[in-house]
Amino acid sequence: MPRLYFDANASVPPHPEAVEAMRKAMVEDWANPTSTHREGQRARFRLEEARREIAASLGVAPGELVFCSSATEALHLLVRGLWPALGDRPAAVFPGEHSACLNPLRDWTRVAWLPEVPEGCATVVQMAANNETGILYVMPQVPGAVRVKDCAQAWGKVPVDLSDCDAAVFSGHKMGGPRGSALLWLRPGLPWEAVMEGPQERRRRGGTEDLPAILGLAAAVRHLTERQSLNASLVTMRDGLEAEILGWNRGIEVIGKDTPRLPNTSALLLRGRNGEAVQAALDLAGFAVSTGSACHSGAVKPSHAITTLGYSSEEARSVVRLSFLPDARPAEVEALAAALKRLT
Ligand code: PLP
């Protein structure tokens, strides 16, 4: 049997048209977009065309987007860039945020965990969807604060609304774009300054733009609506799988079961079992799944995204995350259910 991949929240295969756009760019548009000669100007034209296309899909102005190499980088540029103007005031942050977001916040004088909103709060940071549980979150209303949204997991899976935030980040490799492609969106007029200076990206992110990755991202964005509806239709299969698992009466819990969640994600709490061991057994049986965030795999630390919900460290170590690719088929999900039944 071919291997079956249920770790879409870690990364998904790039869309074939993204691969082709990248290949073409490497052959034809390899020149430096900053160069003033004809080759460079052609690369610049392609770059700006991609920016316009992606901006239109997000409903923002092209000049508000900064191309980055990962959502991690975008979050660092964003949070560190707000710090000079705002860092001496408190930030209110969702405690289940990805480490990519929590790490740059270490410089801030005070970080409060939402729902606490301290007096004089300068910025509020809330992810749209959690990578480990798939739980969807609403941006808290904090008058006067810069509202930062991490859309890395939501993009391509559910509609993304930028009307309730001032800055957001997006990751390409979670939605059919290539690794090395990501976006930072900044509403004009934010008290933000560049921390990686250079002439590129309107002086907001120095470094020669990775045109193949950017053109690959634009190609993936052309298929975003289709991807989103494929993801939406996964909910029936995902809920069916969860109903079957719960029907085994083995004390398994679905984290966030009754909360709005990404349609492709199921975080299973296998009480009394070690999540890493179940993941390894599934791997040997031909299934790629994850325990918590891929960025933490291999680390023995229990996932803070789970403990934040009130679960113990022991329980957090018993979680296995299933995240379906948009084109997952019923037979594949049935095979996964059978393997889980054998191994839990
Ligand atoms: N934010 C969230 C919610 C994520 O799930 C991830 C990656 O798993 C990131 C940020 C970082 O994204 P990237 O891999 O593009 O750095």
Residues whose N, C-alpha, C, O or C-beta is under 5 A from the ligand:
A	BS01	PLP	N9 S70 A71 T72 H98 A100 A129 N131 D150 A152 Q153 S171
